[in-house]
């Protein structure tokens, strides 16, 4: 181990086989670390830093430097650069701040500056033959861009609003402080948001995601992910796979895709003030645990037979419903859905005119629709489902089901009349997803699930016992229970039968392909 100092001339300084500290100071120096874990500092001038074997740190300083780490886990250190640096370890090119004019090879890690850096790794293996190390980036302060490319990388954004891509491989990503945008890419990644309002995408693979403090937006994407919201009001979407969700503290929103065999824990704040919401993408039954007096736990039984378990969830949502302006056929003629009241009689396909027993409404604004884009409505244009079906454009919630009829339905499913969710019809001519700033959803309840006439097209009424009771806020649910006491026992047990066979997404596509 030696400490070797040059001067302001052009020096050639050679280290030992131990861990050396070598400083070139001024001039165009050549620093040779040889073996050992060396620290090489070129100072000013156009220097050549050769780390040799071992885990070395190369600090070129100002000037156009050549940094060659050799074998081992080697770092280029730009932490005291007076401006942001741009470094691509795959090409060896660098620019900006102290990196301007530098050429790098055999370098595996980077210490970034306190400014806005762009750091890009190599794809799976070092630029030095036999050096199998992967990238480790410490971005420092500033709003940085990090891309690990291939391999099992460790990427630390530290302070600043950073954007980090893990790429392929099993990566460790830590956003640090401030509002970060983090992408795991492929592989089984571990991603930590840190403090701030972060957006995290796990990508493919079995990822572990921890939002940390702040109001985070977390996407598991593909694979069996474990997602922890941490502190703050988080928005969590698991995606494909059997995921594990833990909302952490705060009032969180958790979105579960159809058939996800998830385990969900909303968590409880110490003072009990949190209000966690579970949103279900697809038809299912909500079965509350009769042994939980809080009414915040139970299972979701999906139509394909899989189940999702939840606990500490105050609100389960997705209510199939109409929007204002939809004309409902009554014994008084067509009436706008928002003008219908309890006691009015509505035409049904199976049972003539039936009395409305309850009406409900839910208003969604811009912020909620931005956080929950899956609640954006679906427009069904005039004649989209057949001549005068509907007679005028109608807008419904994505899970609202429409009646489809014809011999092809009977041939495929053994039923001449079937129900299809509006979301599953998107992509067929005349049916499209909208993006709106605000929407109001309204629903109608009868003594049984009915098929009613809306804008000249047959569609469903509100169906308790399927998903809808679990989709309501507690005050709405209590109001319904006061009107229909039997619903406390019947909700979720299948006793409120669906008026028609309800098709799955792939079945709708087969039917509409005719």
Secondary structure, DSSP 8 states (H G I E B T S, - for coil): --EEE--SS--EEE--SS--EEE--SSS-EEE--SSS-EEE--SSS-EEE--SS--EEE--SS--EEE--SSS-EEE-TT-SS--EEETTTTEEESGGGTT-EEES--EEE--SS--EEE--SSS-SSTT-----EEE--SS--EEE--SSS-EEE--SS--EEE--SS--EEE--SS--EEE--SS--EEE--SS--EEE--SS--EEE--SS--EEE--SSS-EEE--SS--EEE--SS--EEE--SS--EEEEETT---EEE----TTS----EEEEES-EEEEE-TT-TTS--EEEEETTS-EEEEES-SEEE----EETT-EEEETTEEEEGGG--TT-EEEETTTEEEE--EEEEEEE-HHHHHH-GGG--EEE-TTTTSTTSSSS-EEE-TT-EEEEESHHHHHHHS-SEEEEEHHHHTTSTTEEE---S-EEEEEEE-SS--EEEETTEEEE---TTTTTGGGS-HHHHHHHHHH-TTHHHHTTTT-S--SSEE--HHHHHHHHT-
